[in-house]
Amino acid sequence: MENKTLNLLVPALLSILLICGFIAFSSGLSLIVSFVPAMIISYICYLFSTYRKMPDPDRIVPIYFFSIGIQLLHFTEEFIGEFYSRFPFLIDGSPGYSINLFVGFNMWAYFVFILGGIGLYYGKKIPTLIVWFFIIMGVAGNAIVHLIFCIMNGGYFPGFYTSLIYWFLAPILIKRMFGK
């Protein structure tokens, strides 16, 4: 099978598998209304950017890894504020996630995001789907949804303060991923 075909099909299958996983493990609608649309948008961004033409790694990789560092601080704010138990309840009254699931899921995700960044650095197309997912959900998504969560909550919601920097990082990352 030609690389072009693999570069199209593997990310599509990975997207489908992740969407099925998000649906299966979601407490109520929490991951369905957040991670599922982010995965779909990530695949679309992949198709219209890195699938066609890879960005210059020197322009994206440093800020990408800086954003992962910010995400670790964001995770800390969410953990301390018990985001894992409050997020599903805020969305639809569903029970929260266990601490073990929340920490385990996030640590695995950060490992995969790092692998995606390494793939981007080496000019590999398929891992850029993961890079896109981090940018769409982890950076742009967190910027937007934490503001919405504060509005829904009628005040501060865990993760809001560290999500503010993403309002600056998201447009830079997205623009650079499109090679501009």
Secondary structure, DSSP 8 states (H G I E B T S, - for coil): --HHHHHHHHHHHHHHHHHHHHHHH-STTTTTTTHHHHHHHHHHHHHHTTTT----HHHHHHHHHHHHHHHHHHHHHHHHTTHHHHHHHHHHS-----HHHHHHHHHHHHHHHHHHHHHHHTT-STTHHHHHHIIIIIIIIHHHHHHHHHHHHTS--TTHHHHTTHHHHHHHHHHHHTT-
